[in-house]
């Protein structure tokens, strides 16, 4: 699978709640509604939990400020991935998504890259 990892920092002036509301409630649905056009096989939005173990897990001071979320976009193969960035209709949707990101993403403080997922521990059965 081809995958884009997008580590996101929220736009200045937004609260955590405003950022999450827009990302999860507005931006995410645009991706979902256009899944077929973009040929996306999987889309995952991950936001940090405010948990009592957070201080034990986080490496405070190493990455400041912390990312506000991580998006993972998957394509089944390179052909589908290239389609998402070459097909006319897919590019139209990419522009809508890019324009929407300006509402909630700090692009200068965010990072993304193309990757190939390597599964070291496969999904365990649920309890």
C-alpha contacts under 8 A as a table, 3 or more apart, distances in Angstrom:
res1	aa1	res2	aa2	distance
1	X	74	X	6.54
1	X	75	X	5.66
1	X	76	X	4.81
1	X	77	X	5.25
1	X	78	X	7.63
1	X	116	X	6.10
1	X	117	X	6.70
2	X	74	X	5.74
2	X	75	X	5.10
2	X	76	X	6.48
2	X	77	X	5.86
2	X	78	X	6.33
2	X	81	X	6.72
2	X	114	X	7.18
2	X	115	X	6.14
2	X	116	X	5.22
2	X	117	X	7.31
3	X	72	X	6.73
3	X	73	X	5.46
3	X	74	X	4.42
3	X	75	X	6.22
3	X	114	X	5.71
3	X	115	X	5.16
3	X	116	X	5.89
3	X	117	X	6.97
4	X	71	X	7.91
4	X	72	X	5.73
4	X	73	X	5.20
4	X	74	X	6.66
4	X	112	X	6.75
4	X	113	X	5.56
4	X	114	X	4.53
4	X	115	X	6.03
5	X	70	X	7.01
5	X	71	X	5.96
5	X	72	X	4.86
5	X	73	X	6.79
5	X	112	X	5.34
5	X	113	X	5.59
5	X	114	X	6.58
5	X	115	X	7.28
6	X	70	X	5.49
6	X	71	X	5.01
6	X	72	X	6.41
6	X	110	X	7.41
6	X	111	X	5.83
6	X	112	X	4.16
6	X	113	X	6.78
7	X	67	X	6.22
7	X	68	X	7.79
7	X	69	X	6.12
7	X	70	X	4.54
7	X	71	X	6.62
7	X	110	X	5.64
7	X	111	X	5.17
7	X	112	X	6.02
8	X	67	X	5.53
8	X	68	X	5.76
8	X	69	X	5.19
8	X	70	X	5.78
8	X	71	X	7.63
8	X	105	X	6.63
8	X	106	X	7.31
8	X	107	X	7.82
8	X	109	X	7.52
8	X	110	X	4.75
8	X	111	X	6.68
9	X	66	X	7.53
9	X	67	X	4.95
9	X	68	X	5.01
9	X	69	X	6.86
9	X	105	X	6.04
9	X	106	X	5.49
9	X	107	X	7.59
9	X	109	X	6.00
9	X	110	X	5.38
10	X	14	X	6.81
10	X	16	X	7.72
10	X	19	X	6.12
10	X	67	X	7.92
10	X	68	X	6.18
10	X	104	X	5.68
10	X	105	X	4.75
10	X	106	X	5.32
11	X	14	X	6.01
11	X	19	X	7.79
11	X	103	X	7.42
11	X	104	X	5.00
11	X	105	X	4.70
11	X	106	X	4.33
12	X	106	X	7.04
14	X	17	X	7.91
14	X	18	X	5.78
14	X	19	X	6.03
14	X	104	X	7.38
15	X	18	X	5.10
15	X	19	X	6.16
16	X	19	X	5.14
16	X	20	X	6.13
16	X	68	X	7.68
17	X	20	X	5.22
17	X	21	X	5.92
18	X	21	X	5.08
18	X	22	X	6.24
19	X	22	X	5.43
19	X	23	X	6.04
19	X	104	X	5.88
20	X	23	X	5.07
20	X	24	X	5.64
20	X	25	X	7.63
20	X	47	X	8.00
21	X	24	X	5.52
21	X	25	X	5.32
21	X	26	X	7.37
22	X	25	X	5.20
22	X	26	X	4.98
22	X	27	X	6.27
22	X	104	X	7.00
23	X	26	X	5.83
23	X	27	X	4.90
23	X	28	X	5.97
23	X	104	X	7.26
24	X	27	X	6.20
24	X	28	X	5.15
24	X	29	X	7.42
24	X	45	X	7.61
25	X	28	X	6.25
25	X	29	X	6.54
26	X	29	X	5.71
26	X	30	X	6.73
27	X	30	X	5.30
27	X	31	X	6.74
27	X	97	X	7.11
27	X	100	X	6.89
27	X	101	X	7.64
28	X	31	X	5.26
28	X	32	X	6.32
28	X	45	X	7.91
29	X	32	X	4.86
29	X	33	X	5.89
30	X	33	X	5.21
30	X	34	X	6.27
30	X	97	X	7.33
31	X	34	X	5.25
31	X	35	X	5.90
31	X	97	X	7.75
32	X	35	X	5.09
32	X	43	X	7.87
33	X	36	X	7.94
34	X	37	X	5.33
34	X	38	X	6.17
34	X	93	X	7.36
35	X	38	X	5.24
35	X	39	X	5.69
35	X	40	X	5.22
35	X	41	X	7.63
36	X	39	X	4.76
36	X	40	X	6.64
37	X	84	X	7.53
37	X	89	X	6.95
37	X	90	X	5.67
38	X	80	X	7.85
38	X	83	X	7.15
38	X	84	X	4.72
38	X	90	X	5.36
38	X	93	X	7.83
39	X	75	X	6.68
39	X	80	X	5.73
39	X	81	X	7.34
39	X	83	X	7.42
39	X	84	X	6.52
40	X	43	X	7.12
40	X	73	X	6.78
40	X	74	X	5.77
40	X	75	X	5.06
40	X	76	X	7.60
40	X	80	X	7.64
40	X	81	X	7.85
41	X	73	X	7.74
41	X	74	X	5.36
41	X	75	X	4.95
41	X	76	X	5.88
42	X	72	X	7.87
42	X	73	X	5.98
42	X	74	X	4.95
42	X	75	X	7.01
43	X	71	X	7.33
43	X	72	X	5.69
43	X	73	X	4.72
43	X	74	X	6.30
44	X	71	X	5.70
44	X	72	X	5.04
44	X	73	X	6.64
45	X	69	X	7.17
45	X	70	X	6.00
45	X	71	X	4.67
45	X	72	X	6.56
46	X	69	X	5.50
46	X	70	X	5.09
46	X	71	X	6.26
47	X	68	X	6.32
47	X	69	X	4.44
47	X	70	X	6.55
48	X	68	X	6.75
48	X	69	X	6.49
49	X	54	X	7.50
50	X	54	X	6.62
51	X	54	X	5.20
52	X	55	X	7.08
53	X	56	X	5.29
53	X	57	X	6.45
54	X	57	X	5.20
54	X	58	X	5.81
55	X	58	X	5.44
55	X	59	X	7.85
55	X	60	X	7.75
59	X	62	X	5.70
59	X	63	X	7.27
60	X	63	X	6.69
60	X	64	X	7.46
61	X	64	X	5.85
63	X	66	X	5.65
67	X	70	X	7.47
67	X	110	X	7.68
75	X	78	X	7.29
75	X	80	X	6.00
75	X	81	X	5.52
76	X	80	X	6.57
76	X	81	X	7.67
77	X	80	X	5.58
77	X	81	X	6.33
78	X	81	X	4.85
78	X	82	X	5.98
79	X	82	X	5.26
79	X	83	X	6.19
80	X	83	X	4.97
80	X	84	X	6.46
81	X	84	X	5.35
81	X	85	X	7.00
82	X	85	X	5.31
82	X	86	X	6.04
83	X	86	X	5.09
83	X	87	X	5.30
83	X	90	X	7.31
84	X	87	X	6.25
84	X	90	X	5.31
84	X	91	X	6.93
85	X	90	X	6.65
85	X	91	X	6.03
85	X	94	X	7.81
86	X	90	X	7.13
86	X	91	X	6.53
87	X	90	X	5.19
87	X	91	X	6.05
88	X	91	X	5.11
88	X	92	X	6.30
89	X	92	X	5.03
89	X	93	X	6.47
90	X	93	X	5.14
90	X	94	X	6.13
91	X	94	X	4.79
91	X	95	X	6.18
92	X	95	X	5.22
92	X	96	X	6.51
93	X	96	X	5.02
93	X	97	X	6.24
94	X	97	X	5.07
94	X	98	X	6.05
95	X	98	X	4.95
95	X	99	X	5.99
96	X	99	X	5.17
96	X	100	X	6.14
97	X	100	X	5.04
97	X	101	X	6.17
98	X	101	X	5.12
98	X	102	X	6.88
99	X	102	X	5.58
99	X	103	X	7.67
100	X	103	X	5.56
100	X	104	X	7.62
101	X	104	X	5.57
101	X	105	X	5.34
102	X	105	X	5.77
102	X	106	X	7.65
105	X	110	X	7.67
106	X	109	X	5.45
106	X	110	X	6.16
107	X	110	X	5.09
107	X	111	X	7.66
119	X	122	X	6.03
